[in-house]
């Protein structure tokens, strides 16, 4: 059923805590995700986020329109480097990245999607802080390798550069709108990602702390 103004309807089970609201300009329900979150929908909704060095994968079943977006950053690997650059497939970073991708894909499949129909678009990974290790580059390397290993169909990407991005994704159609924030007047994105990075240093890959 199509949502009406002011009527958000119910999200899919498990996504009740995601911030959802009625977007008047788009005439549909919008879900806003933050670092460490993802959202999957089977309805005509949009999903939006703002990325700095984090990466978002927008994934959907192209036949049924069921899809979602995540927003993740790799934690430090066991060697203290970013993104599992040592090639150790058991590194903390690689395991976390797999966890971040597979949970969203599994939810898409659980709600009616089929793996053979999945298509992917990638965004983010900007080098927004000159003094920091190039986290964005490591995130990009991981997600590209993940798609190659899993044999998933990459339709488009807008990765790297030095700017934060606002991404708006429409899973029902696969459309994506991206705006590079070249004149950011505050450091909200930077502070949010630094806080997220700090949380990842202490959070286990699996266990009592929820990663999403």
PASEBA-1860 file (N, C-alpha, C; in nm, 3 decimals):
! residues 212
1> XXXXXXXX> 0.084/-0.120/0.000/0.000/0.000/0.000/0.087/0.125/0.000 ~ 0.053/0.221/-0.083/0.131/0.344/-0.092/0.107/0.431/0.031 ~ 0.215/0.477/0.094/0.201/0.564/0.210/0.146/0.699/0.170 ~ 0.066/0.757/0.257/0.010/0.890/0.236/0.084/0.989/0.324 ~ 0.077/1.120/0.291/0.145/1.222/0.373/0.113/1.204/0.521 ~ 0.217/1.198/0.601/0.200/1.183/0.745/0.182/1.039/0.790 ~ 0.172/0.944/0.696/0.154/0.804/0.730/0.280/0.727/0.690 ~ 0.361/0.692/0.787/0.487/0.626/0.758/0.469/0.477/0.733
9> XXXXXXXX> 0.363/0.419/0.787/0.350/0.274/0.778/0.457/0.206/0.861 ~ 0.459/0.075/0.857/0.555/-0.001/0.937/0.674/-0.041/0.851 ~ 0.794/-0.029/0.907/0.912/-0.079/0.835/0.915/-0.232/0.842 ~ 1.003/-0.293/0.766/1.022/-0.436/0.777/1.072/-0.470/0.917 ~ 1.040/-0.589/0.968/1.084/-0.627/1.102/1.236/-0.614/1.118 ~ 1.276/-0.555/1.231/1.417/-0.537/1.260/1.468/-0.397/1.231 ~ 1.385/-0.315/1.164/1.430/-0.180/1.128/1.349/-0.071/1.197 ~ 1.286/-0.107/1.310/1.201/-0.012/1.381/1.280/0.106/1.438
17> XXXXXXXX> 1.408/0.087/1.463/1.487/0.194/1.526/1.549/0.290/1.425 ~ 1.537/0.262/1.297/1.590/0.353/1.195/1.503/0.478/1.188 ~ 1.565/0.593/1.173/1.494/0.720/1.165/1.420/0.731/1.032 ~ 1.287/0.727/1.036/1.203/0.738/0.917/1.112/0.859/0.929 ~ 1.085/0.924/0.818/1.001/1.045/0.818/0.938/1.063/0.681 ~ 0.839/1.152/0.673/0.774/1.181/0.546/0.850/1.294/0.476 ~ 0.905/1.264/0.359/0.978/1.364/0.281/0.879/1.433/0.187 ~ 0.843/1.556/0.220/0.741/1.627/0.143/0.786/1.655/0.000
25> XXXXXXXX> 0.914/1.687/-0.017/0.963/1.721/-0.151/0.959/1.601/-0.245 ~ 0.975/1.479/-0.189/0.976/1.357/-0.270/0.840/1.286/-0.270 ~ 0.756/1.324/-0.175/0.625/1.261/-0.165/0.631/1.115/-0.127 ~ 0.726/1.080/-0.041/0.737/0.941/0.003/0.808/0.933/0.137 ~ 0.803/0.814/0.195/0.873/0.790/0.321/1.023/0.783/0.295 ~ 1.099/0.845/0.386/1.245/0.843/0.378/1.301/0.780/0.504 ~ 1.408/0.702/0.486/1.481/0.643/0.599/1.622/0.701/0.598 ~ 1.663/0.760/0.709/1.796/0.820/0.719/1.885/0.731/0.802
33> XXXXXXXX> 1.998/0.686/0.742/2.087/0.597/0.816/2.217/0.668/0.852 ~ 2.273/0.626/0.964/2.396/0.681/1.020/2.506/0.576/1.010 ~ 2.632/0.613/1.038/2.740/0.514/1.036/2.707/0.392/1.121 ~ 2.730/0.274/1.063/2.703/0.150/1.134/2.562/0.097/1.116 ~ 2.479/0.170/1.041/2.341/0.125/1.021/2.319/0.078/0.877 ~ 2.210/0.004/0.858/2.163/-0.026/0.722/2.012/-0.037/0.727 ~ 1.950/-0.026/0.609/1.804/-0.029/0.602/1.763/-0.102/0.476 ~ 1.664/-0.190/0.490/1.610/-0.266/0.376/1.461/-0.241/0.369
41> XXXXXXXX> 1.410/-0.222/0.248/1.267/-0.199/0.230/1.213/-0.276/0.110 ~ 1.085/-0.314/0.120/1.014/-0.376/0.009/0.908/-0.281/-0.044 ~ 0.910/-0.155/0.003/0.809/-0.056/-0.033/0.873/0.058/-0.115 ~ 0.790/0.148/-0.162/0.838/0.262/-0.239/0.885/0.371/-0.143 ~ 1.006/0.354/-0.091/1.067/0.448/0.003/1.202/0.490/-0.052 ~ 1.257/0.597/0.005/1.394/0.634/-0.026/1.479/0.614/0.098 ~ 1.609/0.594/0.075/1.705/0.580/0.184/1.813/0.684/0.162 ~ 1.851/0.756/0.267/1.950/0.862/0.250/2.054/0.858/0.360
49> XXXXXXXX> 2.174/0.907/0.327/2.282/0.918/0.425/2.382/1.019/0.375 ~ 2.472/1.060/0.463/2.583/1.148/0.425/2.713/1.075/0.456 ~ 2.799/1.062/0.355/2.922/0.985/0.366/3.044/1.073/0.362 ~ 3.142/1.039/0.445/3.274/1.098/0.435/3.368/0.991/0.383 ~ 3.446/0.932/0.474/3.535/0.823/0.435/3.466/0.687/0.439 ~ 3.345/0.682/0.498/3.267/0.559/0.498/3.219/0.528/0.356 ~ 3.175/0.406/0.337/3.123/0.361/0.209/2.980/0.312/0.227 ~ 2.896/0.338/0.128/2.761/0.280/0.124/2.748/0.192/0.001
57> XXXXXXXX> 2.694/0.074/0.021/2.655/-0.013/-0.090/2.504/-0.008/-0.101 ~ 2.456/0.027/-0.220/2.313/0.027/-0.248/2.284/-0.099/-0.329 ~ 2.206/-0.189/-0.272/2.185/-0.321/-0.333/2.036/-0.348/-0.343 ~ 1.993/-0.401/-0.458/1.852/-0.436/-0.474/1.834/-0.553/-0.568 ~ 1.718/-0.618/-0.555/1.674/-0.717/-0.651/1.608/-0.640/-0.765 ~ 1.665/-0.645/-0.883/1.618/-0.561/-0.993/1.480/-0.601/-1.045 ~ 1.436/-0.724/-1.015/1.305/-0.768/-1.061/1.194/-0.735/-0.962 ~ 1.223/-0.747/-0.834/1.120/-0.728/-0.733/1.130/-0.594/-0.659
65> XXXXXXXX> 1.239/-0.519/-0.680/1.250/-0.387/-0.621/1.276/-0.386/-0.472 ~ 1.314/-0.500/-0.416/1.347/-0.507/-0.274/1.495/-0.472/-0.259 ~ 1.526/-0.376/-0.173/1.667/-0.339/-0.163/1.699/-0.259/-0.039 ~ 1.826/-0.223/-0.027/1.868/-0.149/0.090/2.000/-0.078/0.070 ~ 2.037/-0.002/0.170/2.163/0.072/0.172/2.229/0.053/0.308 ~ 2.361/0.035/0.308/2.434/0.032/0.435/2.530/0.151/0.441 ~ 2.596/0.167/0.554/2.688/0.279/0.577/2.793/0.226/0.673 ~ 2.911/0.193/0.622/3.008/0.127/0.709/3.151/0.176/0.686
73> XXXXXXXX> 3.230/0.151/0.786/3.374/0.179/0.786/3.444/0.057/0.842 ~ 3.560/0.023/0.787/3.635/-0.089/0.841/3.706/-0.048/0.969 ~ 3.707/-0.136/1.070/3.788/-0.109/1.189/3.933/-0.141/1.161 ~ 4.019/-0.113/1.258/4.160/-0.151/1.245/4.172/-0.302/1.240 ~ 4.263/-0.351/1.159/4.292/-0.493/1.158/4.377/-0.528/1.279 ~ 4.402/-0.654/1.296/4.482/-0.698/1.411/4.624/-0.643/1.407 ~ 4.671/-0.604/1.289/4.806/-0.552/1.276/4.812/-0.402/1.298 ~ 4.695/-0.338/1.317/4.693/-0.194/1.338/4.679/-0.114/1.210
81> XXXXXXXX> 4.668/-0.182/1.095/4.648/-0.111/0.969/4.500/-0.112/0.934 ~ 4.463/-0.026/0.839/4.322/-0.019/0.800/4.292/-0.115/0.688 ~ 4.176/-0.179/0.697/4.119/-0.252/0.585/4.181/-0.386/0.553 ~ 4.257/-0.444/0.642/4.310/-0.578/0.614/4.410/-0.580/0.500 ~ 4.492/-0.475/0.489/4.585/-0.464/0.378/4.695/-0.568/0.378 ~ 4.707/-0.645/0.487/4.810/-0.747/0.494/4.775/-0.868/0.410 ~ 4.652/-0.876/0.362/4.610/-0.991/0.285/4.563/-1.106/0.371 ~ 4.558/-1.086/0.503/4.513/-1.190/0.594/4.360/-1.197/0.591
89> XXXXXXXX> 4.301/-1.302/0.535/4.155/-1.306/0.521/4.083/-1.318/0.654 ~ 4.155/-1.348/0.762/4.092/-1.361/0.893/4.106/-1.234/0.975 ~ 4.155/-1.127/0.914/4.174/-1.002/0.990/4.042/-0.948/1.039 ~ 4.049/-0.871/1.147/3.929/-0.809/1.202/3.857/-0.726/1.097 ~ 3.933/-0.649/1.020/3.871/-0.562/0.920/3.794/-0.639/0.815 ~ 3.854/-0.746/0.764/3.787/-0.825/0.661/3.663/-0.891/0.716 ~ 3.673/-0.946/0.836/3.556/-1.011/0.896/3.445/-0.910/0.920 ~ 3.480/-0.791/0.963/3.378/-0.689/0.987/3.313/-0.645/0.856
97> XXXXXXXX> 3.394/-0.626/0.753/3.339/-0.585/0.625/3.242/-0.688/0.570 ~ 3.280/-0.817/0.580/3.190/-0.923/0.537/3.059/-0.919/0.616 ~ 3.072/-0.898/0.745/2.955/-0.890/0.832/2.864/-0.776/0.788 ~ 2.925/-0.660/0.760/2.847/-0.542/0.721/2.771/-0.565/0.592 ~ 2.831/-0.632/0.495/2.766/-0.656/0.367/2.665/-0.771/0.375 ~ 2.705/-0.881/0.439/2.622/-1.000/0.434/2.492/-0.986/0.511 ~ 2.493/-0.910/0.621/2.369/-0.893/0.696/2.263/-0.823/0.612 ~ 2.302/-0.720/0.538/2.205/-0.650/0.455/2.157/-0.739/0.341
105> XXXXXXXX> 2.251/-0.807/0.274/2.213/-0.895/0.164/2.119/-1.005/0.213 ~ 2.149/-1.063/0.329/2.063/-1.168/0.383/1.922/-1.118/0.411 ~ 1.910/-0.993/0.458/1.777/-0.937/0.482/1.702/-0.914/0.351 ~ 1.773/-0.872/0.246/1.708/-0.858/0.115/1.655/-0.992/0.067 ~ 1.735/-1.097/0.082/1.693/-1.230/0.040/1.579/-1.283/0.127 ~ 1.586/-1.255/0.255/1.482/-1.302/0.348/1.345/-1.244/0.315 ~ 1.344/-1.124/0.259/1.217/-1.057/0.229/1.176/-1.069/0.082 ~ 1.234/-1.167/0.012/1.185/-1.197/-0.121/1.280/-1.175/-0.236
113> XXXXXXXX> 1.398/-1.122/-0.208/1.495/-1.101/-0.314/1.565/-1.232/-0.353 ~ 1.626/-1.233/-0.470/1.701/-1.349/-0.518/1.842/-1.306/-0.552 ~ 1.939/-1.382/-0.508/2.079/-1.343/-0.525/2.116/-1.321/-0.672 ~ 2.061/-1.400/-0.761/2.095/-1.387/-0.904/2.044/-1.255/-0.963 ~ 1.948/-1.191/-0.896/1.891/-1.066/-0.946/1.954/-0.941/-0.886 ~ 2.051/-0.958/-0.794/2.103/-0.843/-0.721/2.191/-0.754/-0.809 ~ 2.174/-0.624/-0.794/2.260/-0.526/-0.858/2.307/-0.427/-0.753 ~ 2.429/-0.375/-0.771/2.495/-0.297/-0.668/2.547/-0.164/-0.724
121> XXXXXXXX> 2.535/-0.059/-0.644/2.599/0.069/-0.672/2.673/0.112/-0.545 ~ 2.794/0.168/-0.563/2.881/0.201/-0.449/2.909/0.351/-0.444 ~ 2.917/0.404/-0.320/2.941/0.546/-0.301/3.025/0.571/-0.177 ~ 3.099/0.683/-0.178/3.172/0.725/-0.060/3.321/0.701/-0.070 ~ 3.384/0.684/0.046/3.528/0.660/0.051/3.612/0.784/0.025 ~ 3.559/0.902/0.060/3.634/1.026/0.038/3.746/1.046/0.139 ~ 3.852/1.112/0.097/3.962/1.147/0.188/3.931/1.285/0.243 ~ 3.847/1.289/0.348/3.797/1.418/0.396/3.884/1.481/0.504
129> XXXXXXXX> 3.980/1.404/0.558/4.070/1.458/0.660/4.213/1.429/0.617 ~ 4.288/1.531/0.582/4.423/1.513/0.529/4.516/1.440/0.625 ~ 4.498/1.463/0.755/4.592/1.411/0.853/4.567/1.265/0.889 ~ 4.454/1.211/0.844/4.420/1.073/0.882/4.468/0.973/0.779 ~ 4.492/0.850/0.826/4.518/0.740/0.734/4.407/0.736/0.631 ~ 4.438/0.701/0.508/4.335/0.704/0.404/4.236/0.589/0.423 ~ 4.148/0.609/0.518/4.048/0.509/0.551/3.957/0.485/0.431 ~ 3.922/0.594/0.362/3.833/0.582/0.247/3.887/0.487/0.142
137> XXXXXXXX> 4.016/0.497/0.113/4.078/0.411/0.012/4.070/0.265/0.054 ~ 4.092/0.239/0.182/4.084/0.101/0.232/3.942/0.047/0.224 ~ 3.843/0.133/0.256/3.704/0.091/0.246/3.668/0.057/0.102 ~ 3.715/0.140/0.008/3.688/0.117/-0.134/3.750/-0.015/-0.180 ~ 3.875/-0.037/-0.140/3.944/-0.160/-0.181/3.869/-0.282/-0.131 ~ 3.827/-0.277/-0.004/3.754/-0.391/0.051/3.626/-0.419/-0.025 ~ 3.542/-0.316/-0.044/3.409/-0.341/-0.101/3.418/-0.387/-0.246 ~ 3.517/-0.339/-0.319/3.536/-0.387/-0.457/3.578/-0.533/-0.458
145> XXXXXXXX> 3.670/-0.569/-0.367/3.713/-0.708/-0.359/3.599/-0.799/-0.316 ~ 3.516/-0.749/-0.227/3.401/-0.827/-0.180/3.307/-0.859/-0.296 ~ 3.274/-0.758/-0.375/3.182/-0.779/-0.487/3.241/-0.876/-0.588 ~ 3.372/-0.864/-0.612/3.438/-0.954/-0.707/3.434/-1.097/-0.656 ~ 3.466/-1.116/-0.529/3.468/-1.250/-0.469/3.329/-1.313/-0.470 ~ 3.227/-1.233/-0.441/3.091/-1.285/-0.432/3.021/-1.290/-0.567 ~ 3.083/-1.236/-0.671/3.024/-1.240/-0.804/2.900/-1.154/-0.819 ~ 2.895/-1.043/-0.747/2.779/-0.954/-0.753/2.796/-0.850/-0.863
153> XXXXXXXX> 2.686/-0.810/-0.922/2.684/-0.723/-1.039/2.695/-0.576/-0.998 ~ 2.810/-0.512/-1.028/2.831/-0.372/-0.997/2.786/-0.287/-1.117 ~ 2.680/-0.208/-1.096/2.624/-0.126/-1.203/2.686/0.013/-1.211 ~ 2.724/0.068/-1.096/2.777/0.204/-1.096/2.847/0.235/-0.967 ~ 2.931/0.341/-0.969/3.004/0.380/-0.849/3.046/0.525/-0.856 ~ 3.056/0.587/-0.741/3.109/0.722/-0.728/3.190/0.720/-0.598 ~ 3.320/0.693/-0.612/3.406/0.664/-0.498/3.528/0.754/-0.497 ~ 3.585/0.772/-0.377/3.709/0.848/-0.365/3.687/0.998/-0.361
161> XXXXXXXX> 3.786/1.073/-0.412/3.785/1.219/-0.411/3.804/1.270/-0.267 ~ 3.779/1.397/-0.244/3.806/1.457/-0.113/3.682/1.517/-0.049 ~ 3.564/1.492/-0.109/3.443/1.555/-0.060/3.348/1.456/0.007 ~ 3.277/1.502/0.111/3.164/1.423/0.161/3.056/1.417/0.054 ~ 2.967/1.320/0.064/2.858/1.304/-0.032/2.726/1.284/0.041 ~ 2.622/1.344/-0.011/2.487/1.310/0.030/2.432/1.215/-0.075 ~ 2.386/1.098/-0.031/2.336/0.996/-0.122/2.188/0.970/-0.093 ~ 2.108/0.968/-0.198/1.966/0.935/-0.186/1.938/0.818/-0.281
169> XXXXXXXX> 1.888/0.709/-0.225/1.869/0.585/-0.302/1.722/0.546/-0.302 ~ 1.674/0.504/-0.419/1.536/0.461/-0.437/1.538/0.313/-0.477 ~ 1.531/0.221/-0.380/1.544/0.079/-0.411/1.440/0.026/-0.509 ~ 1.320/0.081/-0.509/1.215/0.030/-0.596/1.253/0.044/-0.744 ~ 1.329/0.149/-0.777/1.367/0.173/-0.917/1.516/0.159/-0.943 ~ 1.597/0.165/-0.836/1.742/0.161/-0.852/1.805/0.296/-0.875 ~ 1.725/0.401/-0.880/1.777/0.536/-0.902/1.856/0.584/-0.781 ~ 1.964/0.658/-0.807/2.044/0.717/-0.701/2.073/0.863/-0.735
177> XXXXXXXX> 2.060/0.950/-0.637/2.100/1.090/-0.651/2.217/1.115/-0.557 ~ 2.324/1.175/-0.609/2.443/1.201/-0.529/2.480/1.349/-0.540 ~ 2.506/1.410/-0.426/2.550/1.549/-0.423/2.681/1.557/-0.345 ~ 2.787/1.605/-0.409/2.913/1.624/-0.339/2.907/1.755/-0.262 ~ 2.938/1.746/-0.133/2.927/1.862/-0.045/3.059/1.937/-0.043 ~ 3.080/2.021/-0.145/3.208/2.090/-0.161/3.222/2.210/-0.067 ~ 3.112/2.253/-0.011/3.116/2.368/0.080/3.044/2.330/0.209 ~ 3.108/2.246/0.285/3.050/2.201/0.411/3.083/2.302/0.520
185> XXXXXXXX> 2.980/2.360/0.581/3.000/2.470/0.675/3.018/2.425/0.819 ~ 3.012/2.296/0.843/3.040/2.248/0.978/3.112/2.114/0.968 ~ 3.156/2.067/1.083/3.236/1.943/1.083/3.156/1.824/1.134 ~ 3.024/1.828/1.114/2.938/1.721/1.164/2.979/1.585/1.109 ~ 3.005/1.577/0.979/3.041/1.449/0.917/3.171/1.396/0.976 ~ 3.269/1.485/0.990/3.399/1.445/1.043/3.385/1.396/1.187 ~ 3.315/1.473/1.271/3.299/1.434/1.411/3.222/1.302/1.424 ~ 3.122/1.283/1.339/3.042/1.160/1.343/3.127/1.039/1.308
193> XXXXXXXX> 3.212/1.053/1.206/3.295/0.939/1.165/3.407/0.912/1.265 ~ 3.463/1.017/1.325/3.565/0.995/1.428/3.506/0.921/1.548 ~ 3.382/0.957/1.584/3.315/0.889/1.695/3.288/0.744/1.659 ~ 3.244/0.720/1.537/3.217/0.583/1.491/3.345/0.502/1.490 ~ 3.453/0.562/1.442/3.583/0.494/1.438/3.625/0.454/1.579 ~ 3.605/0.544/1.675/3.642/0.514/1.813/3.561/0.397/1.868 ~ 3.432/0.391/1.835/3.347/0.281/1.880/3.394/0.148/1.822 ~ 3.438/0.151/1.696/3.482/0.027/1.631/3.607/-0.031/1.695
201> XXXXXXXX> 3.689/0.056/1.754/3.812/0.009/1.816/3.783/-0.086/1.932 ~ 3.666/-0.067/1.995/3.634/-0.145/2.115/3.529/-0.252/2.091 ~ 3.455/-0.241/1.979/3.345/-0.335/1.955/3.397/-0.465/1.895 ~ 3.350/-0.580/1.944/3.387/-0.707/1.881/3.316/-0.721/1.747 ~ 3.368/-0.807/1.662/3.304/-0.830/1.533/3.167/-0.894/1.554 ~ 3.158/-0.985/1.645/3.031/-1.045/1.680/3.027/-1.059/1.832 ~ 2.909/-1.049/1.887/2.901/-1.063/2.032/2.790/-0.978/2.089 ~ 2.813/-0.924/2.207/2.708/-0.855/2.279/2.676/-0.717/2.219
209> XXXX> 2.774/-0.651/2.159/2.752/-0.518/2.106/2.694/-0.527/1.966 ~ 2.582/-0.459/1.943/2.521/-0.458/1.811/2.600/-0.367/1.719 ~ 2.634/-0.415/1.601/2.709/-0.336/1.506/2.617/-0.253/1.418 ~ 2.486/-0.285/1.418/2.392/-0.211/1.335/2.276/-0.168/1.421
END
